Amino acid sequence: MLKTNLKYISIILLLIIFFSCAKRGSITGGLKDTIAPVLKMSIPKNFNTNFKDNVIKLVFDENIKLKNLNKQLVISPPMKHEPLITPQTASKFLNIKIIDTLQPNTTYSFNFGQSIEDNNEGNPYNQFKYVFSTGDYIDSLTIGGRLKDALDIEVEPFVSVMLYDVNDTFNDSIPFKELPRYITNTLDSLKTFSLENLKAGKYLLVALKDRNNNNKFNPKEEKIGFLKHYITVPNDTVFELELFQEKMPFKSLKPSQASENRLVMGYEGDMSFANSRPEITVKNNDEIIPTLITQLPKKDSLQIWYKPVKTDSLAVSVTKDKYMANYSVKIRKQKKDTLNFNPINSGALNFRDQFAIESSIPLVHLDQSKITLIAKDSASVDFTTEYDSFNQKLLFDFKKAPAEKYTFTLLPGALTDFYENTNDTLMYRMETKDYENYGNLKVKLENVKRYPVIVQLTDAKGIVIASEYTESSPETAFNLLNPAVYNLRIIYDDNKNKAYDPGNYLEKRYAEEVVYYSKELDIRANWDVNEAFDVSLPYTPTPKPKPKKEAQNKKIRY
């Protein structure tokens, strides 16, 4: 009996052991790794002096990988030939092979930013720097400051800040042609900068949004900021640099034929004002051909419309101020342009907008007797017209009523284009909303330093939604605004041309001063908002504004 019991007990124990071993379960690891890699050793050692090697080896405590090295790595002073950094795969070490010839008695720094990460979790070795000197000591002076955009509310990321030696070979064009003596970069998050390991001396301080990463200023594509006066190091001043995009002087590109009677000519420069546009003459041999010049939509190009002519080539001359260019354009048989029309804002029509029609070919004649504007009760509505010939837009202005429907009808022959084509019957319908769908904003400026000023509302992308110009009054109103979140700013219009003007590096001219209101404005439907804008206070980014208290706002009254 005892043997039998022992037999059963043994079998039960074996079954328990078997099922315990066979039971499935999930493997659990330790805590998530949040520790950045650590540099264990460098050959030669970090902060080495009298450096004469051309290979540097960095050894880490774990496998690391490189991320966005071409954006994150900043070498100061810059090297004409980038060093070779290997391996690009996961490894516990990095080799830096220096290809360039190093300058004597110079401190070099390799700031890796956040490009070195551990291979498993991507924890960055933040702002790791390897520093060495080809002389007897490490230069240790530092300057710092902050960046802002002269016009936009935020500074772009990855802005380079540079110092140029002011010595016997220095000239003002150096940012266009030469590499800086020292350089740093804001990388992708900072709006402040610090230039370290500097030698005492006299310098030009420049900030550059270096889009092609060549450490040289390309005014056609890049923003620049600078100080008019030279600085000396050491210096404990907190410097501020404003970046702006220069206006390019006018320059034409060779025209090309786009259709049967139209050329397209690219250009550089600003075409915002009529006096900024060039004079263009088209000739067939010695005969001047009648032309019209318009803007190609959304392109830095002009359209040259010319009357039909039988020829193999046309001569095009372009003049503006002291600029002159002459071109010969071969003419081939091509498809003719056809006349058609596109309403800019049909459907819902805001009170602040004008109804407009864009024509595919420039218009030369308008017969207003063939155009009618009818309200929903069939009542005729008076209107006026204005033709923007440069942009090929016909604008209609009329007194809009709330919650009203309108119909524009253009009978055949109402519009005649440059080639004497006329329109077929055109009909456009639009409607307005009630006043209660809009909000109103009143702004009272305080501590304005000088007039005139331009007061502007912009959206989150910086696009101007509404603008007012004032030569003396501190009060401005923006009525019937679409509900949205806006930014408010003023521009000190020092040259009184009613537009913002950027600076110019070679002329040592800063951009016109722009001041932003310290918070976003939440304009809601059926509300009046009153804001006091103290322009003496600097803009500081703030969290989204809290909802307005009812006591501070009131319903719109008409």
Beta strands, then each sheet from edge to edge (+ up, - down):
strand 1: 39-43
strand 2: 55-66
strand 3: 74-76
strand 4: 84-86
strand 5: 91-97
strand 6: 107-111
strand 7: 116-118
strand 8: 129-133
strand 9: 141-149
strand 10: 160-165
strand 11: 182-185
strand 12: 192-198
strand 13: 201-208
strand 14: 224-226
strand 15: 231-233
strand 16: 238-243
strand 17: 251-252
strand 18: 256-259
strand 19: 262-268
strand 20: 279-284
strand 21: 287-289
strand 22: 291-295
strand 23: 301-306
strand 24: 313-320
strand 25: 323-330
strand 26: 341-343
strand 27: 347-348
strand 28: 355-359
strand 29: 363-366
strand 30: 371-375
strand 31: 384-388
strand 32: 393-397
strand 33: 405-410
strand 34: 415-417
strand 35: 426-431
strand 36: 439-446
strand 37: 453-458
strand 38: 464-470
strand 39: 475-481
strand 40: 484-492
strand 41: 514-516
strand 42: 521-523
strand 43: 527-534
strand 44: 554-555
sheet 1: 1+ 2- 5+ 4-
sheet 2: 1+ 2- 7+
sheet 3: 3+ 6- 8+
sheet 4: 12+ 9- 16-
sheet 5: 11+ 10- 13+ 14-
sheet 6: 11+ 10- 13+ 15-
sheet 7: 17+ 19- 18+
sheet 8: 17+ 19- 23+ 22-
sheet 9: 21+ 20- 24+ 25-
sheet 10: 26+ 28- 32+ 31-
sheet 11: 27+ 35+ 33- 30+
sheet 12: 29+ 34-
sheet 13: 39+ 36- 43- 44+
sheet 14: 38+ 37- 40+ 41-
sheet 15: 38+ 37- 40+ 42-
end
